[in-house]
Each structure stands twice: as structure tokens, then as C-alpha cells.
Amino acid sequence: MSFKLRQSLFWDSDVRTIDLQKHKTAVIERIIMRGHLDEFRAMMEFYGKDVVKEVVLNARWLDKVTLAFCCTIFDVPKTAFRCYRLAQSNPEHWSY
């Protein structure tokens, strides 16, 4: 079983050379942050909820909207995410 990757989602790579198992971390992170809902559903069906959850929990960076979405989907507090803990130890400059 497989699913089709959208070329515009992977603008920096040739989708024909992406191995869905070998590059699963990159594929999951890209679809979580920039994919459409149908791509998200196909990814969840292909990898399974546990695999996607593990990859997302260990992601080095997720934007705030994606983090909130993942907290809701996987029923996990944001403090469990690696990207949240890293952001807390590296505060940004003030936004005026």
C-alpha cells in the first residue's frame, strides 16, 4: 500500500526518489505542516497513528498552529513535544 505525494508539497525534492519508509520523518513532518486534509488522512492510514505521533512528538520544530492541531489529534499536552521544550529553552525576541 502507498499514497501519492504532491510535487508542490515536496518542491525541493523529486517525489519519485522519496522512499516512504526510509524518509518517513521528513514526509510526515512536511505533510503535518503543509499538507491538505486528504494528504493527512492518507498519511495516517499508511503509517498508522502511533508512528505519526512518535515522529511528531520528536520533531525539532512545528509552528504554533500545527502544534495545537497535533495536541488535539493525539490528545497529548504541548509540554510533551520536543519542539515545545526546545522553544522554551531558546526564547525569541520580543514582538513589538
Phi, psi and omega in degrees: 000146182208174173220158186272132177266135179281128183300321182292337177285329179245059184298335185265004182220161172270116185298338179289340181262358181279122175268117186297333178273313183294323183252029187298324180298312180295320180295313181297313180298319181293317180291320179300317185275328188232359185276168175274167182298320179294326176291322177298314180298316179296320178296316179297321179292321183289309184272330185093151185298320183295318180293314180297317179300315180298317179296314182292321178298331182260005179296140180284333181211132170221140177290166187297323180292316179296320178299315179296320178299314181293324176300319181287312183297316185262000178053054182229138177291151184296338179291345179278348183273133179301318182297325178291316179295321178295320179295326179291328180274350178230074184295147179275169175291159178296143173262117181272000000 
